[in-house]
Amino acid sequence: MKKSLFFLLAFVFILGSCDEDSNGTVTNDSPFAGCVASFEQNDDLEIVTFNLENFPKSGNTIMHTAELLEHLNADVVAVQEISNAGALNELANQMDGWEAVFTTSPTSYGQSLGYLFKATEVELLEESTQVWFEEDTYNFPRTPFVIKIKHRDSGMETMLVNLHLKAMGDDTSVGRRRTASTMLQEYIDTNHPDDFVIVLGDWNDELNEDKAIDDVFSNFSEASELYRFVDETIADGGEQYWSYPSWPSHIDHILITDEWFSYFESAMTIRADQCFEDYEDYISDHRPVVAVFDVD
């Protein structure tokens, strides 16, 4: 798996300077073309988690974020720290063929969760949209937002669970993350034992035991026959690929259930800040993390 990761990271930087228009003509119009590749349509399934840091953080945030996500051309982006549905819808409206869905739960400290998805690539199964642990705002200060999507080309369906766990490194906050992790596993084990599930978002803690504040997600890593953090190779690698460079740390994770194991292809951090000087000022202090699945 580590070999696949570094091969795809190399692919990003080799092909990152090119983009294609609707006629397949190679262009270089995107400000992110120098360091971000574009995924192809009707091929793999690409799922992204992206903390957008108090979105929108400036007057130009929506424009620049739309440029980045359109260029990346993934299928679904789970986003955190969204101020309101209107801001998320405005972002989707600036991207051709994209739609947005915002959590039904109240925001916490002005931040909440949502999804952006490319409607030509995936279908939102709206009847399955829900929130988990809505009454437990202590362990889940941002209520997990769950949707179900169908990949149009392959017909595969999956649940997506968008997380933003408690921040900070004090003992109480660490304990709240540990409890939330245990509750998540118990809930999936009980209610979705045979479903395709992807849990992704800002987990606010690291996976590598040498770097983590505490091994709060050990319940998942110890159940390796049922769960896998697909970004573990990123967490164990060099800090230049971590999702939260200002700390630096890698705290944005993508967890899959065993139903996805044979389809998982690779994971990567999108280092758009390498070619966009004002990335943190206009977009986020986090980088997107992507998981790619071969669903052909």
C-alpha positions as CSV (number, residue, x, y, z in Angstrom):
1,M,0.0,0.0,0.0
2,K,2.9,2.4,0.8
3,K,4.3,1.8,-2.7
4,S,0.9,2.8,-4.2
5,L,0.8,5.9,-2.1
6,F,4.2,7.2,-3.3
7,F,3.5,6.2,-6.9
8,L,0.4,8.3,-6.9
9,L,2.0,11.2,-5.1
10,A,4.6,11.2,-7.8
11,F,1.8,11.1,-10.4
12,V,0.4,14.2,-8.8
13,F,3.6,16.2,-9.3
14,I,4.4,14.9,-12.7
15,L,1.0,15.6,-14.2
16,G,0.0,18.5,-11.9
17,S,0.9,21.1,-14.4
18,C,-1.8,20.0,-16.9
19,D,-5.5,20.2,-17.0
20,E,-8.1,19.3,-19.6
21,D,-11.0,21.3,-20.9
22,S,-14.3,19.7,-22.0
23,N,-12.9,18.8,-25.4
24,G,-9.9,17.0,-23.9
25,T,-7.5,19.8,-24.8
26,V,-4.7,20.2,-22.3
27,T,-4.7,23.7,-20.6
28,N,-2.8,25.4,-17.8
29,D,-5.5,27.9,-16.7
30,S,-5.8,26.8,-13.1
31,P,-3.7,28.6,-10.5
32,F,-3.3,25.1,-8.9
33,A,-2.0,23.4,-12.1
34,G,1.6,23.4,-10.9
35,C,1.0,21.2,-7.9
36,V,-2.4,19.5,-8.1
37,A,-3.4,16.9,-10.7
38,S,-7.0,16.4,-11.9
39,F,-8.8,13.1,-11.5
40,E,-10.5,11.7,-14.6
41,Q,-14.3,11.3,-14.9
42,N,-16.1,8.0,-14.9
43,D,-13.0,6.2,-13.6
44,D,-12.2,5.6,-9.9
45,L,-14.2,6.9,-7.0
46,E,-12.4,9.7,-5.2
47,I,-13.5,10.7,-1.7
48,V,-12.0,13.8,0.0
49,T,-12.0,15.3,3.5
50,F,-11.2,19.0,3.8
51,N,-11.3,21.2,6.8
52,L,-12.0,24.7,5.3
53,E,-11.2,26.7,8.5
54,N,-14.0,29.0,9.3
55,F,-15.4,29.0,5.8
56,P,-15.5,31.4,4.2
57,K,-12.6,33.1,5.9
58,S,-12.2,36.0,3.4
59,G,-13.9,37.8,0.6
60,N,-12.0,35.7,-2.0
61,T,-12.2,32.3,-0.2
62,I,-15.2,30.9,-2.2
63,M,-13.6,31.8,-5.5
64,H,-10.2,30.3,-4.7
65,T,-11.7,27.2,-3.1
66,A,-13.9,26.6,-6.1
67,E,-10.8,26.9,-8.4
68,L,-9.0,24.3,-6.3
69,L,-11.8,21.8,-6.1
70,E,-12.8,22.1,-9.8
71,H,-9.2,21.5,-10.8
72,L,-8.9,18.5,-8.4
73,N,-12.1,17.0,-9.9
74,A,-12.8,14.4,-7.2
75,D,-16.2,12.9,-6.8
76,V,-17.1,13.9,-3.2
77,V,-15.7,16.3,-0.7
78,A,-16.6,16.1,3.0
79,V,-16.1,19.6,4.5
80,Q,-15.8,20.9,8.0
81,E,-16.0,24.3,9.7
82,I,-18.7,25.6,7.4
83,S,-20.6,28.7,8.7
84,N,-23.9,28.1,7.0
85,A,-25.8,26.4,4.2
86,G,-25.8,29.6,2.1
87,A,-22.0,29.8,2.0
88,L,-21.7,26.1,1.0
89,N,-24.3,26.5,-1.7
90,E,-22.5,29.5,-3.1
91,L,-19.3,27.4,-3.3
92,A,-21.2,24.6,-5.2
93,N,-22.8,27.1,-7.5
94,Q,-19.4,28.4,-8.6
95,M,-18.4,24.9,-9.7
96,D,-20.0,23.5,-12.9
97,G,-22.0,20.4,-12.1
98,W,-21.5,20.4,-8.4
99,E,-24.1,20.3,-5.6
100,A,-24.0,20.8,-1.8
101,V,-25.7,19.3,1.2
102,F,-25.5,20.8,4.6
103,T,-26.0,19.2,8.0
104,T,-29.5,19.3,9.6
105,S,-28.0,19.8,13.1
106,P,-27.3,23.3,14.5
107,T,-23.8,24.6,14.2
108,S,-21.3,24.5,17.0
109,Y,-19.3,27.7,17.7
110,G,-20.4,28.8,14.2
111,Q,-19.0,25.7,12.6
112,S,-20.7,22.8,11.0
113,L,-20.4,20.0,8.4
114,G,-21.4,19.5,4.8
115,Y,-20.6,17.8,1.5
116,L,-19.9,18.8,-2.0
117,F,-20.4,16.3,-4.8
118,K,-20.2,16.1,-8.5
119,A,-23.7,15.2,-9.6
120,T,-22.6,13.7,-12.9
121,E,-20.4,11.2,-11.1
122,V,-22.4,10.4,-7.9
123,E,-26.0,10.4,-6.9
124,L,-27.1,11.5,-3.4
125,L,-29.5,9.0,-1.9
126,E,-31.4,11.7,0.1
127,E,-33.6,9.3,2.1
128,S,-30.5,8.1,3.9
129,T,-29.2,11.5,5.0
130,Q,-29.0,11.6,8.8
131,V,-27.1,12.7,11.9
132,W,-25.6,10.4,14.5
133,F,-25.4,11.1,18.3
134,E,-27.4,14.3,18.0
135,E,-28.1,14.3,21.8
136,D,-24.5,13.8,22.8
137,T,-22.9,17.2,22.1
138,Y,-20.3,16.5,24.8
139,N,-18.4,13.8,23.0
140,F,-19.6,15.0,19.5
141,P,-19.6,18.8,19.6
142,R,-20.2,18.7,15.9
143,T,-22.8,16.1,15.3
144,P,-21.5,13.5,12.7
145,F,-23.3,14.1,9.4
146,V,-24.1,11.0,7.4
147,I,-25.1,10.7,3.7
148,K,-25.3,7.8,1.3
149,I,-24.1,8.1,-2.3
150,K,-24.2,5.9,-5.4
151,H,-21.4,6.0,-7.9
152,R,-23.2,6.3,-11.2
153,D,-20.7,4.5,-13.4
154,S,-20.2,1.4,-11.2
155,G,-23.5,1.4,-9.2
156,M,-21.6,1.0,-5.9
157,E,-23.1,2.6,-2.8
158,T,-21.5,3.8,0.4
159,M,-22.3,5.6,3.6
160,L,-20.1,8.6,4.3
161,V,-19.8,9.8,7.9
162,N,-18.4,13.3,8.2
163,L,-16.6,14.0,11.6
164,H,-15.1,17.0,13.4
165,L,-14.0,15.7,16.8
166,K,-13.1,17.8,19.9
167,A,-9.9,19.7,19.6
168,M,-7.1,20.5,22.2
169,G,-4.6,18.3,24.0
170,D,-5.8,18.5,27.6
171,D,-6.9,15.2,29.3
172,T,-10.6,16.0,29.1
173,S,-10.5,16.7,25.4
174,V,-8.4,13.6,24.7
175,G,-10.9,11.5,26.7
176,R,-13.8,13.0,24.7
177,R,-12.1,11.9,21.5
178,R,-11.4,8.4,22.8
179,T,-15.1,8.0,23.9
180,A,-16.3,9.3,20.6
181,S,-14.1,6.8,18.7
182,T,-15.4,3.9,20.8
183,M,-19.0,5.0,20.3
184,L,-18.5,5.2,16.6
185,Q,-17.2,1.7,16.3
186,E,-19.9,0.3,18.5
187,Y,-22.6,2.1,16.4
188,I,-21.2,0.8,13.1
189,D,-20.7,-2.7,14.4
190,T,-24.3,-2.8,15.6
191,N,-26.2,-1.0,12.9
192,H,-24.1,-1.3,9.8
193,P,-22.0,-4.5,10.1
194,D,-22.3,-5.4,6.4
195,D,-22.5,-1.9,4.8
196,F,-19.8,-0.1,2.9
197,V,-18.9,2.8,5.3
198,I,-16.3,5.5,5.1
199,V,-15.7,7.7,8.1
200,L,-13.7,10.9,7.3
201,G,-13.0,14.3,8.6
202,D,-11.0,16.3,11.2
203,W,-10.3,13.8,13.9
204,N,-8.1,16.3,15.8
205,D,-5.6,13.7,16.8
206,E,-2.8,11.7,15.1
207,L,-2.5,8.0,14.3
208,N,1.1,7.4,14.9
209,E,1.6,6.5,18.5
210,D,4.9,8.4,18.7
211,K,3.2,11.6,17.5
212,A,-0.3,11.2,18.9
213,I,-1.4,13.0,22.1
214,D,-2.8,9.6,23.1
215,D,-3.7,6.5,21.2
216,V,-7.3,7.5,21.2
217,F,-8.2,5.6,18.0
218,S,-6.7,2.3,19.1
219,N,-10.1,0.6,19.1
220,F,-10.1,0.9,15.3
221,S,-6.5,0.0,14.7
222,E,-6.8,-3.1,16.9
223,A,-9.8,-4.2,14.9
224,S,-7.7,-4.3,11.7
225,E,-9.8,-7.1,10.2
226,L,-12.8,-4.8,10.1
227,Y,-11.4,-1.2,9.9
228,R,-8.5,0.5,8.3
229,F,-7.2,4.1,8.3
230,V,-6.2,4.4,4.6
231,D,-4.1,7.5,5.3
232,E,-1.8,5.7,7.8
233,T,1.1,5.7,5.4
234,I,0.8,9.5,5.3
235,A,0.8,9.7,9.1
236,D,3.9,7.5,9.2
237,G,5.7,9.4,6.5
238,G,7.4,12.8,6.3
239,E,5.7,15.9,7.6
240,Q,5.7,17.5,4.2
241,Y,2.7,15.4,3.4
242,W,0.7,15.9,6.6
243,S,-2.7,17.6,6.5
244,Y,-2.1,20.3,9.1
245,P,1.2,21.9,8.2
246,S,1.1,24.8,10.6
247,W,1.5,22.6,13.6
248,P,2.8,20.3,11.9
249,S,0.6,17.3,12.3
250,H,-1.6,14.8,10.4
251,I,-5.1,14.9,12.0
252,D,-7.4,14.6,9.0
253,H,-8.2,10.9,8.5
254,I,-10.2,8.5,6.3
255,L,-11.3,5.3,7.9
256,I,-12.9,2.5,5.8
257,T,-14.8,-0.7,6.8
258,D,-13.6,-4.1,5.5
259,E,-16.2,-4.1,2.7
260,W,-13.9,-1.5,1.0
261,F,-10.5,-3.2,1.6
262,S,-10.3,-4.9,-1.8
263,Y,-11.3,-1.7,-3.7
264,F,-8.9,0.7,-2.0
265,E,-6.2,2.0,-4.3
266,S,-4.3,4.9,-2.7
267,A,-4.4,7.9,-0.4
268,M,-2.7,11.3,-0.7
269,T,-2.5,14.7,0.8
270,I,-3.2,17.5,-1.8
271,R,-0.4,20.1,-1.2
272,A,-2.1,23.0,-3.0
273,D,-0.2,25.4,-0.8
274,Q,3.0,24.5,-2.8
275,C,1.9,26.5,-5.8
276,F,-0.6,29.0,-4.4
277,E,1.3,31.5,-2.1
278,D,-1.9,32.8,-0.4
279,Y,-3.4,29.4,0.3
280,E,-3.6,29.7,4.1
281,D,-4.8,33.3,3.9
282,Y,-7.7,32.6,1.5
283,I,-8.5,28.9,1.7
284,S,-7.5,27.0,4.9
285,D,-4.8,26.0,7.4
286,H,-5.6,22.3,6.5
287,R,-4.8,20.4,3.3
288,P,-7.3,18.1,1.6
289,V,-6.8,14.3,2.1
290,V,-8.0,12.0,-0.7
291,A,-8.8,8.3,-0.8
292,V,-9.1,6.6,-4.3
293,F,-11.1,3.5,-4.9
294,D,-11.0,1.3,-8.0
295,V,-14.6,0.5,-8.5
296,D,-14.5,-0.6,-12.2
